[in-house]
Amino acid sequence: MDIEFLIGLALVQGITEFLPVSSSGHLVLASQLTGWDDQGQTIDIALHVGTLGAVIAYFWKDSLAMTQGGWDLLRGQSTEARRLCLLLVIGTLPVILAGFLLHGLIADHLRSVGVIAATTIGFGILLYIADARGSQARTVADMSPGHAAIIGIAQAFALIPGTSRSGITMTAARMLGYDRESAARFSMLLSIPTILAAGGLATVQVLLAGEGETLGWDALIAAGLAFVAAFLTIGGLMAWVRRASLTPFVIYRLVLGGVLLFVLYN
């Protein structure tokens, strides 16, 4: 596989996985402009492994707390780590359930350029409204199981291409009054079990279908490049939300959606 192709895939996956701008919209546009073929399941899994490693590495303290919280949850101990783990479990269940029930519908009917353009624009506008009107009174320390469930239900909408997983979870958190840094942080942490679940399902499907490929240099390079791109992107996003609004991402989404509509109708 060409190194230019791997670099392009890794940059698209690593950067857009965590920014509220729709990774699927970029993948469609890149495919239209460059003629990229499907990268295959092995490379796709490798890219997700790279982005997963990046978010775990960046939020290593929270990742350790999640691990400890899982153990505390099993032992029935009431700790702050257990509370965080429980919130993430609650927030992840809706997308797992929705993915299981609606996978066929989404794969067969909702992967068109028109749908991606519409959701990129529509959910971008919703992000602007939530960010402009939402208060900044709450942090992750204030989060209740009910709020985690609401954010989790919002995350399930990210199964529709163009929605953006990080975008819709930050939208829900801002609507609930969480400050931008807390909204982004919880969104990033919520990606850990979500990517694990999606990657695990894809791996099982490949193995059951007998289509697994040997893990070669292409997959290792893809994972490494995606890790670097995602790590730098997460750091940049967290630095941005500490001092500024999400409006630039909204404007970018509107432009991206417009370009996708242009590609579709020309």
Secondary structure as GFF3:
##gff-version 3
##sequence-region A 1 266
A	DSSP	alpha_helix	3	16	.	.	.	ID=ss1
A	DSSP	alpha_helix	23	34	.	.	.	ID=ss2
A	DSSP	alpha_helix	41	58	.	.	.	ID=ss3
A	DSSP	alpha_helix	60	75	.	.	.	ID=ss4
A	DSSP	alpha_helix	80	109	.	.	.	ID=ss5
A	DSSP	alpha_helix	113	133	.	.	.	ID=ss6
A	DSSP	three_ten_helix	140	142	.	.	.	ID=ss7
A	DSSP	alpha_helix	145	156	.	.	.	ID=ss8
A	DSSP	three_ten_helix	157	159	.	.	.	ID=ss9
A	DSSP	alpha_helix	165	175	.	.	.	ID=ss10
A	DSSP	alpha_helix	180	209	.	.	.	ID=ss11
A	DSSP	alpha_helix	217	241	.	.	.	ID=ss12
A	DSSP	alpha_helix	247	265	.	.	.	ID=ss13
###
